[in-house]
Structure formats: structure tokens, C-alpha cells
Amino acid sequence: MKLEHHTTLVATTTTPTDLVCWVEDLMDLHARIAPRFARPEPRKRSLSYLQGVMSEVPRKRGHAPKAHHPA
């Protein structure tokens, strides 16, 4: 379900302590799901996937309107 408004705080600054907490939480989440993967390669890819989902890098779409394609 897509929210109608932004849910992130706009006027806050990220502190080094925030970053450490986020990394620890991400590693804890990965530790919880990692045993579901028998092989080390998918286990490592799952961490990369989680990092990508949580990043601010724009998502790729299946297609884009022609106005967005370079000529």
C-alpha cells in the first residue's frame, strides 16, 4: 500500500551514532535470514539485496516513458 505522503523526517541530521545503529540493525536482520540460505553465495547476495533496498539509489523500472530515454 503506497502512502499518500512522505514518512521520512525532513529537517533532521544523521549522526555517526545513527549510522552505527542502522548498520548494526541491518546486520542483525541479515543474521536472522542468513540461515535460510544453504550456500554462501546467496547468503552474501541477500545482504547486498538488503543494502540496496535500504539505500537511496533510485529504483529501476521495467520501462520508462520515451521522454526519459536518451536520444
N, CA, C and O atoms as a Tripos MOL2 file, in Angstrom:
@<TRIPOS>MOLECULE
protein
  284   283    71     0     0
PROTEIN
NO_CHARGES

@<TRIPOS>ATOM
      1 N           0.8340   -1.1690    0.0000 N.3       1 MET1
      2 CA          0.0000    0.0000    0.0000 C.3       1 MET1
      3 C           0.8860    1.2410    0.0000 C.2       1 MET1
      4 O           1.7310    1.4070    0.8800 O.2       1 MET1
      5 N           0.6970    2.0860   -0.9600 N.am      2 LYS2
      6 CA          1.5140    3.2820   -1.0780 C.3       2 LYS2
      7 C           0.9210    4.4070   -0.2330 C.2       2 LYS2
      8 O          -0.2780    4.6800   -0.2920 O.2       2 LYS2
      9 N           1.7770    5.0500    0.5520 N.am      3 LEU3
     10 CA          1.3160    6.1460    1.3820 C.3       3 LEU3
     11 C           1.1770    7.4100    0.5510 C.2       3 LEU3
     12 O           1.9040    7.6100   -0.4220 O.2       3 LEU3
     13 N           0.2530    8.2490    0.9340 N.am      4 GLU4
     14 CA         -0.0250    9.4740    0.2000 C.3       4 GLU4
     15 C           0.9570   10.5950    0.5370 C.2       4 GLU4
     16 O           0.9630   11.6320   -0.1270 O.2       4 GLU4
     17 N           1.7760   10.3990    1.5500 N.am      5 HIS5
     18 CA          2.6890   11.4460    1.9930 C.3       5 HIS5
     19 C           4.0300   10.8260    2.3510 C.2       5 HIS5
     20 O           4.1440    9.6130    2.5270 O.2       5 HIS5
     21 N           5.0440   11.6800    2.4570 N.am      6 HIS6
     22 CA          6.3700   11.2140    2.8310 C.3       6 HIS6
     23 C           6.3770   10.8460    4.3130 C.2       6 HIS6
     24 O           5.7370   11.5020    5.1350 O.2       6 HIS6
     25 N           7.1080    9.7920    4.6320 N.am      7 THR7
     26 CA          7.1640    9.3550    6.0220 C.3       7 THR7
     27 C           8.5160    9.6330    6.6590 C.2       7 THR7
     28 O           8.7150    9.3350    7.8370 O.2       7 THR7
     29 N           9.4370   10.1940    5.9080 N.am      8 THR8
     30 CA         10.7550   10.4920    6.4720 C.3       8 THR8
     31 C          10.7770   11.9130    7.0180 C.2       8 THR8
     32 O          10.0970   12.8020    6.5060 O.2       8 THR8
     33 N          11.5610   12.1060    8.0520 N.am      9 LEU9
     34 CA         11.7050   13.4340    8.6130 C.3       9 LEU9
     35 C          12.6080   14.2630    7.7170 C.2       9 LEU9
     36 O          13.6320   13.7700    7.2440 O.2       9 LEU9
     37 N          12.2480   15.4990    7.4810 N.am     10 VAL10
     38 CA         12.9780   16.3360    6.5420 C.3      10 VAL10
     39 C          14.0750   17.1380    7.2190 C.2      10 VAL10
     40 O          15.1610   17.2690    6.6540 O.2      10 VAL10
     41 N          13.8410   17.6730    8.3890 N.am     11 ALA11
     42 CA         14.7600   18.6230    8.9970 C.3      11 ALA11
     43 C          15.7260   17.9850    9.9990 C.2      11 ALA11
     44 O          16.2910   18.6880   10.8370 O.2      11 ALA11
     45 N          15.9220   16.6930    9.9260 N.am     12 THR12
     46 CA         16.8400   16.0580   10.8650 C.3      12 THR12
     47 C          18.1850   15.8140   10.2100 C.2      12 THR12
     48 O          18.2910   15.7320    8.9860 O.2      12 THR12
     49 N          19.2060   15.6990   11.0350 N.am     13 THR13
     50 CA         20.5300   15.3640   10.5290 C.3      13 THR13
     51 C          20.9010   13.9780   11.0310 C.2      13 THR13
     52 O          20.5010   13.5720   12.1230 O.2      13 THR13
     53 N          21.6500   13.2740   10.2420 N.am     14 THR14
     54 CA         22.0930   11.9370   10.6050 C.3      14 THR14
     55 C          23.4100   12.0440   11.3530 C.2      14 THR14
     56 O          24.3510   12.6920   10.8970 O.2      14 THR14
     57 N          23.4590   11.4120   12.4810 N.am     15 THR15
     58 CA         24.6730   11.4370   13.2940 C.3      15 THR15
     59 C          25.4600   10.1500   13.0660 C.2      15 THR15
     60 O          24.9020    9.1620   12.5900 O.2      15 THR15
     61 N          26.7380   10.1510   13.3970 N.am     16 PRO16
     62 CA         27.5130    8.9080   13.2970 C.3      16 PRO16
     63 C          26.9080    7.7850   14.1490 C.2      16 PRO16
     64 O          26.9810    6.6150   13.7730 O.2      16 PRO16
     65 N          26.3220    8.1340   15.2770 N.am     17 THR17
     66 CA         25.6730    7.1360   16.1180 C.3      17 THR17
     67 C          24.4970    6.4990   15.3870 C.2      17 THR17
     68 O          24.2840    5.2900   15.4860 O.2      17 THR17
     69 N          23.7230    7.3160   14.6440 N.am     18 ASP18
     70 CA         22.6110    6.7870   13.8490 C.3      18 ASP18
     71 C          23.1250    5.7690   12.8310 C.2      18 ASP18
     72 O          22.5430    4.6970   12.6640 O.2      18 ASP18
     73 N          24.2090    6.1110   12.1610 N.am     19 LEU19
     74 CA         24.7620    5.2150   11.1440 C.3      19 LEU19
     75 C          25.1910    3.8770   11.7520 C.2      19 LEU19
     76 O          24.9270    2.8150   11.1890 O.2      19 LEU19
     77 N          25.8460    3.9450   12.8950 N.am     20 VAL20
     78 CA         26.2900    2.7160   13.5590 C.3      20 VAL20
     79 C          25.0780    1.8590   13.9270 C.2      20 VAL20
     80 O          25.0910    0.6430   13.7370 O.2      20 VAL20
     81 N          24.0410    2.4930   14.4500 N.am     21 CYS21
     82 CA         22.8230    1.7510   14.8210 C.3      21 CYS21
     83 C          22.1800    1.1150   13.5940 C.2      21 CYS21
     84 O          21.7500   -0.0380   13.6500 O.2      21 CYS21
     85 N          22.1090    1.8520   12.4860 N.am     22 TRP22
     86 CA         21.4980    1.3080   11.2730 C.3      22 TRP22
     87 C          22.2760    0.1080   10.7520 C.2      22 TRP22
     88 O          21.6880   -0.8990   10.3550 O.2      22 TRP22
     89 N          23.5990    0.2220   10.7550 N.am     23 VAL23
     90 CA         24.4320   -0.8850   10.2770 C.3      23 VAL23
     91 C          24.2430   -2.1050   11.1820 C.2      23 VAL23
     92 O          24.1200   -3.2300   10.6970 O.2      23 VAL23
     93 N          24.2210   -1.8800   12.4790 N.am     24 GLU24
     94 CA         24.0120   -2.9910   13.4110 C.3      24 GLU24
     95 C          22.6440   -3.6390   13.2020 C.2      24 GLU24
     96 O          22.5250   -4.8640   13.2230 O.2      24 GLU24
     97 N          21.6200   -2.8240   13.0030 N.am     25 ASP25
     98 CA         20.2770   -3.3690   12.7640 C.3      25 ASP25
     99 C          20.2260   -4.1590   11.4600 C.2      25 ASP25
    100 O          19.5980   -5.2150   11.3940 O.2      25 ASP25
    101 N          20.8880   -3.6430   10.4220 N.am     26 LEU26
    102 CA         20.9290   -4.3530    9.1510 C.3      26 LEU26
    103 C          21.6470   -5.6940    9.2980 C.2      26 LEU26
    104 O          21.2010   -6.7060    8.7570 O.2      26 LEU26
    105 N          22.7500   -5.6950   10.0260 N.am     27 MET27
    106 CA         23.4820   -6.9380   10.2330 C.3      27 MET27
    107 C          22.6700   -7.9250   11.0820 C.2      27 MET27
    108 O          22.7250   -9.1310   10.8450 O.2      27 MET27
    109 N          21.9280   -7.4260   12.0550 N.am     28 ASP28
    110 CA         21.0570   -8.2900   12.8550 C.3      28 ASP28
    111 C          19.9700   -8.9200   11.9770 C.2      28 ASP28
    112 O          19.6920  -10.1140   12.0860 O.2      28 ASP28
    113 N          19.3600   -8.1130   11.1100 N.am     29 LEU29
    114 CA         18.3480   -8.6420   10.1970 C.3      29 LEU29
    115 C          18.9480   -9.7050    9.2910 C.2      29 LEU29
    116 O          18.3540  -10.7640    9.0890 O.2      29 LEU29
    117 N          20.1150   -9.4260    8.7500 N.am     30 HIS30
    118 CA         20.7610  -10.3960    7.8680 C.3      30 HIS30
    119 C          21.0940  -11.6810    8.6260 C.2      30 HIS30
    120 O          20.9450  -12.7770    8.0850 O.2      30 HIS30
    121 N          21.5360  -11.5530    9.8580 N.am     31 ALA31
    122 CA         21.8480  -12.7420   10.6650 C.3      31 ALA31
    123 C          20.6040  -13.5970   10.8930 C.2      31 ALA31
    124 O          20.6960  -14.8180   11.0210 O.2      31 ALA31
    125 N          19.4360  -12.9450   10.9420 N.am     32 ARG32
    126 CA         18.1980  -13.6960   11.1380 C.3      32 ARG32
    127 C          17.7830  -14.4650    9.8940 C.2      32 ARG32
    128 O          17.2460  -15.5670    9.9980 O.2      32 ARG32
    129 N          18.0290  -13.8880    8.7040 N.am     33 ILE33
    130 CA         17.5790  -14.5720    7.4840 C.3      33 ILE33
    131 C          18.6670  -15.4200    6.8330 C.2      33 ILE33
    132 O          18.3540  -16.3010    6.0320 O.2      33 ILE33
    133 N          19.9300  -15.1800    7.1530 N.am     34 ALA34
    134 CA         21.0420  -15.8900    6.5140 C.3      34 ALA34
    135 C          20.9550  -17.4070    6.6410 C.2      34 ALA34
    136 O          21.2970  -18.0980    5.6810 O.2      34 ALA34
    137 N          20.5170  -17.9670    7.7680 N.am     35 PRO35
    138 CA         20.4480  -19.4260    7.8620 C.3      35 PRO35
    139 C          19.4750  -20.0750    6.8670 C.2      35 PRO35
    140 O          19.5150  -21.2870    6.6570 O.2      35 PRO35
    141 N          18.6160  -19.2760    6.2650 N.am     36 ARG36
    142 CA         17.6710  -19.8140    5.2840 C.3      36 ARG36
    143 C          18.3540  -20.1590    3.9590 C.2      36 ARG36
    144 O          17.7780  -20.8480    3.1180 O.2      36 ARG36
    145 N          19.5870  -19.6750    3.7810 N.am     37 PHE37
    146 CA         20.3440  -19.9260    2.5620 C.3      37 PHE37
    147 C          21.4480  -20.9340    2.8630 C.2      37 PHE37
    148 O          22.3160  -20.6910    3.7010 O.2      37 PHE37
    149 N          21.4030  -22.0580    2.1720 N.am     38 ALA38
    150 CA         22.3690  -23.1320    2.4370 C.3      38 ALA38
    151 C          23.7610  -22.7860    1.9260 C.2      38 ALA38
    152 O          24.7640  -23.1340    2.5480 O.2      38 ALA38
    153 N          23.8160  -22.1000    0.7920 N.am     39 ARG39
    154 CA         25.1160  -21.7970    0.1820 C.3      39 ARG39
    155 C          25.5600  -20.3900    0.5360 C.2      39 ARG39
    156 O          24.7210  -19.5140    0.7480 O.2      39 ARG39
    157 N          26.8870  -20.1540    0.6050 N.am     40 PRO40
    158 CA         27.3830  -18.8310    0.9940 C.3      40 PRO40
    159 C          27.1150  -17.7370   -0.0370 C.2      40 PRO40
    160 O          26.9540  -16.5730    0.3310 O.2      40 PRO40
    161 N          27.0660  -18.0950   -1.3330 N.am     41 GLU41
    162 CA         26.8600  -17.0700   -2.3620 C.3      41 GLU41
    163 C          25.4940  -16.3950   -2.2210 C.2      41 GLU41
    164 O          25.4330  -15.1660   -2.1690 O.2      41 GLU41
    165 N          24.3880  -17.1620   -2.1560 N.am     42 PRO42
    166 CA         23.0910  -16.4990   -1.9560 C.3      42 PRO42
    167 C          23.0020  -15.7680   -0.6140 C.2      42 PRO42
    168 O          22.3230  -14.7470   -0.5040 O.2      42 PRO42
    169 N          23.6750  -16.2820    0.3820 N.am     43 ARG43
    170 CA         23.6880  -15.6210    1.6890 C.3      43 ARG43
    171 C          24.3120  -14.2330    1.5600 C.2      43 ARG43
    172 O          23.7830  -13.2660    2.1090 O.2      43 ARG43
    173 N          25.4340  -14.1250    0.8390 N.am     44 LYS44
    174 CA         26.0870  -12.8300    0.6280 C.3      44 LYS44
    175 C          25.2270  -11.9110   -0.2320 C.2      44 LYS44
    176 O          25.1320  -10.7120    0.0300 O.2      44 LYS44
    177 N          24.6020  -12.4830   -1.2610 N.am     45 ARG45
    178 CA         23.7330  -11.6730   -2.1260 C.3      45 ARG45
    179 C          22.5350  -11.1330   -1.3600 C.2      45 ARG45
    180 O          22.0590  -10.0340   -1.6490 O.2      45 ARG45
    181 N          22.0430  -11.8920   -0.3880 N.am     46 SER46
    182 CA         20.9110  -11.4070    0.3960 C.3      46 SER46
    183 C          21.2910  -10.1530    1.1870 C.2      46 SER46
    184 O          20.4650   -9.2540    1.3440 O.2      46 SER46
    185 N          22.5180  -10.0810    1.6830 N.am     47 LEU47
    186 CA         22.9710   -8.8780    2.3700 C.3      47 LEU47
    187 C          23.0600   -7.7110    1.3830 C.2      47 LEU47
    188 O          22.6500   -6.5950    1.7020 O.2      47 LEU47
    189 N          23.5900   -7.9650    0.1990 N.am     48 SER48
    190 CA         23.6630   -6.9070   -0.8230 C.3      48 SER48
    191 C          22.2670   -6.4200   -1.1980 C.2      48 SER48
    192 O          22.0470   -5.2250   -1.3980 O.2      48 SER48
    193 N          21.3280   -7.3620   -1.2910 N.am     49 TYR49
    194 CA         19.9490   -7.0050   -1.6150 C.3      49 TYR49
    195 C          19.3590   -6.1000   -0.5310 C.2      49 TYR49
    196 O          18.7450   -5.0790   -0.8390 O.2      49 TYR49
    197 N          19.5420   -6.4710    0.7220 N.am     50 LEU50
    198 CA         19.0330   -5.6540    1.8230 C.3      50 LEU50
    199 C          19.6510   -4.2650    1.8110 C.2      50 LEU50
    200 O          18.9640   -3.2700    2.0410 O.2      50 LEU50
    201 N          20.9450   -4.2000    1.5430 N.am     51 GLN51
    202 CA         21.6150   -2.8950    1.4760 C.3      51 GLN51
    203 C          21.0330   -2.0550    0.3420 C.2      51 GLN51
    204 O          20.8410   -0.8480    0.4950 O.2      51 GLN51
    205 N          20.7550   -2.6860   -0.7870 N.am     52 GLY52
    206 CA         20.1790   -1.9660   -1.9150 C.3      52 GLY52
    207 C          18.7730   -1.4840   -1.6470 C.2      52 GLY52
    208 O          18.4150   -0.3680   -2.0240 O.2      52 GLY52
    209 N          17.9720   -2.3100   -1.0020 N.am     53 VAL53
    210 CA         16.5960   -1.9220   -0.6790 C.3      53 VAL53
    211 C          16.5870   -0.7280    0.2690 C.2      53 VAL53
    212 O          15.7410    0.1580    0.1510 O.2      53 VAL53
    213 N          17.5180   -0.7080    1.1990 N.am     54 MET54
    214 CA         17.5510    0.3560    2.1900 C.3      54 MET54
    215 C          18.2740    1.6180    1.7020 C.2      54 MET54
    216 O          18.2240    2.6520    2.3670 O.2      54 MET54
    217 N          18.9340    1.5420    0.5610 N.am     55 SER55
    218 CA         19.6870    2.7000    0.0690 C.3      55 SER55
    219 C          18.7530    3.7140   -0.5770 C.2      55 SER55
    220 O          17.5700    3.4460   -0.7850 O.2      55 SER55
    221 N          19.2970    4.8670   -0.8850 N.am     56 GLU56
    222 CA         18.5240    5.9190   -1.5320 C.3      56 GLU56
    223 C          18.7530    5.9500   -3.0380 C.2      56 GLU56
    224 O          18.3890    6.9260   -3.6960 O.2      56 GLU56
    225 N          19.3410    4.9130   -3.5870 N.am     57 VAL57
    226 CA         19.5700    4.8390   -5.0220 C.3      57 VAL57
    227 C          18.2150    4.6620   -5.7110 C.2      57 VAL57
    228 O          17.4190    3.8270   -5.2810 O.2      57 VAL57
    229 N          17.9360    5.4280   -6.7710 N.am     58 PRO58
    230 CA         16.6480    5.2990   -7.4550 C.3      58 PRO58
    231 C          16.4340    3.8750   -7.9840 C.2      58 PRO58
    232 O          17.3740    3.2300   -8.4480 O.2      58 PRO58
    233 N          15.2260    3.4080   -7.9120 N.am     59 ARG59
    234 CA         14.8830    2.0630   -8.3710 C.3      59 ARG59
    235 C          14.7510    2.0330   -9.8830 C.2      59 ARG59
    236 O          14.3260    3.0090  -10.5000 O.2      59 ARG59
    237 N          15.1190    0.9060  -10.4730 N.am     60 LYS60
    238 CA         14.9220    0.7180  -11.9030 C.3      60 LYS60
    239 C          13.4940    0.2520  -12.1290 C.2      60 LYS60
    240 O          12.9130   -0.4290  -11.2840 O.2      60 LYS60
    241 N          12.9430    0.6130  -13.2480 N.am     61 ARG61
    242 CA         11.5860    0.2030  -13.5980 C.3      61 ARG61
    243 C          11.6560   -0.6680  -14.8440 C.2      61 ARG61
    244 O          12.6660   -0.6750  -15.5490 O.2      61 ARG61
    245 N          10.6110   -1.3810  -15.1060 N.am     62 GLY62
    246 CA         10.5700   -2.2410  -16.2760 C.3      62 GLY62
    247 C          10.6300   -1.4480  -17.5730 C.2      62 GLY62
    248 O          11.1940   -1.9090  -18.5660 O.2      62 GLY62
    249 N          10.0530   -0.2680  -17.5600 N.am     63 HIS63
    250 CA         10.1020    0.6050  -18.7240 C.3      63 HIS63
    251 C           9.9450    2.0380  -18.2450 C.2      63 HIS63
    252 O           9.4810    2.2860  -17.1320 O.2      63 HIS63
    253 N          10.3280    2.9620  -19.0820 N.am     64 ALA64
    254 CA         10.1810    4.3810  -18.7540 C.3      64 ALA64
    255 C           9.5220    5.0660  -19.9430 C.2      64 ALA64
    256 O           9.6550    4.5950  -21.0730 O.2      64 ALA64
    257 N           8.8320    6.1410  -19.7170 N.am     65 PRO65
    258 CA          8.2690    6.8800  -20.8480 C.3      65 PRO65
    259 C           9.3530    7.3310  -21.8100 C.2      65 PRO65
    260 O          10.4910    7.5490  -21.3970 O.2      65 PRO65
    261 N           9.0210    7.4740  -23.0800 N.am     66 LYS66
    262 CA         10.0130    7.8060  -24.0870 C.3      66 LYS66
    263 C          10.7320    9.1110  -23.7850 C.2      66 LYS66
    264 O          11.8780    9.2850  -24.2000 O.2      66 LYS66
    265 N          10.1000   10.0200  -23.0840 N.am     67 ALA67
    266 CA         10.7200   11.2980  -22.7690 C.3      67 ALA67
    267 C          11.9450   11.1100  -21.8680 C.2      67 ALA67
    268 O          12.8110   11.9830  -21.8140 O.2      67 ALA67
    269 N          12.0230    9.9890  -21.1680 N.am     68 HIS68
    270 CA         13.1420    9.7500  -20.2660 C.3      68 HIS68
    271 C          14.2890    8.9940  -20.9140 C.2      68 HIS68
    272 O          15.3660    8.8830  -20.3280 O.2      68 HIS68
    273 N          14.0730    8.4760  -22.1100 N.am     69 HIS69
    274 CA         15.1430    7.7530  -22.8040 C.3      69 HIS69
    275 C          16.0420    8.7390  -23.5350 C.2      69 HIS69
    276 O          15.5520    9.6620  -24.1870 O.2      69 HIS69
    277 N          17.3730    8.5480  -23.4300 N.am     70 PRO70
    278 CA         18.2640    9.4370  -24.1950 C.3      70 PRO70
    279 C          18.1020    9.2040  -25.6910 C.2      70 PRO70
    280 O          17.8450    8.0850  -26.1350 O.2      70 PRO70
    281 N          18.2500   10.2370  -26.4320 N.am     71 ALA71
    282 CA         18.0770   10.1500  -27.8980 C.3      71 ALA71
    283 C          19.2960    9.5850  -28.5700 C.2      71 ALA71
    284 O          19.3170    9.4460  -29.7930 O.2      71 ALA71
@<TRIPOS>BOND
     1     1     2 1
     2     2     3 1
     3     3     4 2
     4     3     5 am
     5     5     6 1
     6     6     7 1
     7     7     8 2
     8     7     9 am
     9     9    10 1
    10    10    11 1
    11    11    12 2
    12    11    13 am
    13    13    14 1
    14    14    15 1
    15    15    16 2
    16    15    17 am
    17    17    18 1
    18    18    19 1
    19    19    20 2
    20    19    21 am
    21    21    22 1
    22    22    23 1
    23    23    24 2
    24    23    25 am
    25    25    26 1
    26    26    27 1
    27    27    28 2
    28    27    29 am
    29    29    30 1
    30    30    31 1
    31    31    32 2
    32    31    33 am
    33    33    34 1
    34    34    35 1
    35    35    36 2
    36    35    37 am
    37    37    38 1
    38    38    39 1
    39    39    40 2
    40    39    41 am
    41    41    42 1
    42    42    43 1
    43    43    44 2
    44    43    45 am
    45    45    46 1
    46    46    47 1
    47    47    48 2
    48    47    49 am
    49    49    50 1
    50    50    51 1
    51    51    52 2
    52    51    53 am
    53    53    54 1
    54    54    55 1
    55    55    56 2
    56    55    57 am
    57    57    58 1
    58    58    59 1
    59    59    60 2
    60    59    61 am
    61    61    62 1
    62    62    63 1
    63    63    64 2
    64    63    65 am
    65    65    66 1
    66    66    67 1
    67    67    68 2
    68    67    69 am
    69    69    70 1
    70    70    71 1
    71    71    72 2
    72    71    73 am
    73    73    74 1
    74    74    75 1
    75    75    76 2
    76    75    77 am
    77    77    78 1
    78    78    79 1
    79    79    80 2
    80    79    81 am
    81    81    82 1
    82    82    83 1
    83    83    84 2
    84    83    85 am
    85    85    86 1
    86    86    87 1
    87    87    88 2
    88    87    89 am
    89    89    90 1
    90    90    91 1
    91    91    92 2
    92    91    93 am
    93    93    94 1
    94    94    95 1
    95    95    96 2
    96    95    97 am
    97    97    98 1
    98    98    99 1
    99    99   100 2
   100    99   101 am
   101   101   102 1
   102   102   103 1
   103   103   104 2
   104   103   105 am
   105   105   106 1
   106   106   107 1
   107   107   108 2
   108   107   109 am
   109   109   110 1
   110   110   111 1
   111   111   112 2
   112   111   113 am
   113   113   114 1
   114   114   115 1
   115   115   116 2
   116   115   117 am
   117   117   118 1
   118   118   119 1
   119   119   120 2
   120   119   121 am
   121   121   122 1
   122   122   123 1
   123   123   124 2
   124   123   125 am
   125   125   126 1
   126   126   127 1
   127   127   128 2
   128   127   129 am
   129   129   130 1
   130   130   131 1
   131   131   132 2
   132   131   133 am
   133   133   134 1
   134   134   135 1
   135   135   136 2
   136   135   137 am
   137   137   138 1
   138   138   139 1
   139   139   140 2
   140   139   141 am
   141   141   142 1
   142   142   143 1
   143   143   144 2
   144   143   145 am
   145   145   146 1
   146   146   147 1
   147   147   148 2
   148   147   149 am
   149   149   150 1
   150   150   151 1
   151   151   152 2
   152   151   153 am
   153   153   154 1
   154   154   155 1
   155   155   156 2
   156   155   157 am
   157   157   158 1
   158   158   159 1
   159   159   160 2
   160   159   161 am
   161   161   162 1
   162   162   163 1
   163   163   164 2
   164   163   165 am
   165   165   166 1
   166   166   167 1
   167   167   168 2
   168   167   169 am
   169   169   170 1
   170   170   171 1
   171   171   172 2
   172   171   173 am
   173   173   174 1
   174   174   175 1
   175   175   176 2
   176   175   177 am
   177   177   178 1
   178   178   179 1
   179   179   180 2
   180   179   181 am
   181   181   182 1
   182   182   183 1
   183   183   184 2
   184   183   185 am
   185   185   186 1
   186   186   187 1
   187   187   188 2
   188   187   189 am
   189   189   190 1
   190   190   191 1
   191   191   192 2
   192   191   193 am
   193   193   194 1
   194   194   195 1
   195   195   196 2
   196   195   197 am
   197   197   198 1
   198   198   199 1
   199   199   200 2
   200   199   201 am
   201   201   202 1
   202   202   203 1
   203   203   204 2
   204   203   205 am
   205   205   206 1
   206   206   207 1
   207   207   208 2
   208   207   209 am
   209   209   210 1
   210   210   211 1
   211   211   212 2
   212   211   213 am
   213   213   214 1
   214   214   215 1
   215   215   216 2
   216   215   217 am
   217   217   218 1
   218   218   219 1
   219   219   220 2
   220   219   221 am
   221   221   222 1
   222   222   223 1
   223   223   224 2
   224   223   225 am
   225   225   226 1
   226   226   227 1
   227   227   228 2
   228   227   229 am
   229   229   230 1
   230   230   231 1
   231   231   232 2
   232   231   233 am
   233   233   234 1
   234   234   235 1
   235   235   236 2
   236   235   237 am
   237   237   238 1
   238   238   239 1
   239   239   240 2
   240   239   241 am
   241   241   242 1
   242   242   243 1
   243   243   244 2
   244   243   245 am
   245   245   246 1
   246   246   247 1
   247   247   248 2
   248   247   249 am
   249   249   250 1
   250   250   251 1
   251   251   252 2
   252   251   253 am
   253   253   254 1
   254   254   255 1
   255   255   256 2
   256   255   257 am
   257   257   258 1
   258   258   259 1
   259   259   260 2
   260   259   261 am
   261   261   262 1
   262   262   263 1
   263   263   264 2
   264   263   265 am
   265   265   266 1
   266   266   267 1
   267   267   268 2
   268   267   269 am
   269   269   270 1
   270   270   271 1
   271   271   272 2
   272   271   273 am
   273   273   274 1
   274   274   275 1
   275   275   276 2
   276   275   277 am
   277   277   278 1
   278   278   279 1
   279   279   280 2
   280   279   281 am
   281   281   282 1
   282   282   283 1
   283   283   284 2
@<TRIPOS>SUBSTRUCTURE
     1 MET1         2 RESIDUE 1 A MET
     2 LYS2         6 RESIDUE 1 A LYS
     3 LEU3        10 RESIDUE 1 A LEU
     4 GLU4        14 RESIDUE 1 A GLU
     5 HIS5        18 RESIDUE 1 A HIS
     6 HIS6        22 RESIDUE 1 A HIS
     7 THR7        26 RESIDUE 1 A THR
     8 THR8        30 RESIDUE 1 A THR
     9 LEU9        34 RESIDUE 1 A LEU
    10 VAL10       38 RESIDUE 1 A VAL
    11 ALA11       42 RESIDUE 1 A ALA
    12 THR12       46 RESIDUE 1 A THR
    13 THR13       50 RESIDUE 1 A THR
    14 THR14       54 RESIDUE 1 A THR
    15 THR15       58 RESIDUE 1 A THR
    16 PRO16       62 RESIDUE 1 A PRO
    17 THR17       66 RESIDUE 1 A THR
    18 ASP18       70 RESIDUE 1 A ASP
    19 LEU19       74 RESIDUE 1 A LEU
    20 VAL20       78 RESIDUE 1 A VAL
    21 CYS21       82 RESIDUE 1 A CYS
    22 TRP22       86 RESIDUE 1 A TRP
    23 VAL23       90 RESIDUE 1 A VAL
    24 GLU24       94 RESIDUE 1 A GLU
    25 ASP25       98 RESIDUE 1 A ASP
    26 LEU26      102 RESIDUE 1 A LEU
    27 MET27      106 RESIDUE 1 A MET
    28 ASP28      110 RESIDUE 1 A ASP
    29 LEU29      114 RESIDUE 1 A LEU
    30 HIS30      118 RESIDUE 1 A HIS
    31 ALA31      122 RESIDUE 1 A ALA
    32 ARG32      126 RESIDUE 1 A ARG
    33 ILE33      130 RESIDUE 1 A ILE
    34 ALA34      134 RESIDUE 1 A ALA
    35 PRO35      138 RESIDUE 1 A PRO
    36 ARG36      142 RESIDUE 1 A ARG
    37 PHE37      146 RESIDUE 1 A PHE
    38 ALA38      150 RESIDUE 1 A ALA
    39 ARG39      154 RESIDUE 1 A ARG
    40 PRO40      158 RESIDUE 1 A PRO
    41 GLU41      162 RESIDUE 1 A GLU
    42 PRO42      166 RESIDUE 1 A PRO
    43 ARG43      170 RESIDUE 1 A ARG
    44 LYS44      174 RESIDUE 1 A LYS
    45 ARG45      178 RESIDUE 1 A ARG
    46 SER46      182 RESIDUE 1 A SER
    47 LEU47      186 RESIDUE 1 A LEU
    48 SER48      190 RESIDUE 1 A SER
    49 TYR49      194 RESIDUE 1 A TYR
    50 LEU50      198 RESIDUE 1 A LEU
    51 GLN51      202 RESIDUE 1 A GLN
    52 GLY52      206 RESIDUE 1 A GLY
    53 VAL53      210 RESIDUE 1 A VAL
    54 MET54      214 RESIDUE 1 A MET
    55 SER55      218 RESIDUE 1 A SER
    56 GLU56      222 RESIDUE 1 A GLU
    57 VAL57      226 RESIDUE 1 A VAL
    58 PRO58      230 RESIDUE 1 A PRO
    59 ARG59      234 RESIDUE 1 A ARG
    60 LYS60      238 RESIDUE 1 A LYS
    61 ARG61      242 RESIDUE 1 A ARG
    62 GLY62      246 RESIDUE 1 A GLY
    63 HIS63      250 RESIDUE 1 A HIS
    64 ALA64      254 RESIDUE 1 A ALA
    65 PRO65      258 RESIDUE 1 A PRO
    66 LYS66      262 RESIDUE 1 A LYS
    67 ALA67      266 RESIDUE 1 A ALA
    68 HIS68      270 RESIDUE 1 A HIS
    69 HIS69      274 RESIDUE 1 A HIS
    70 PRO70      278 RESIDUE 1 A PRO
    71 ALA71      282 RESIDUE 1 A ALA
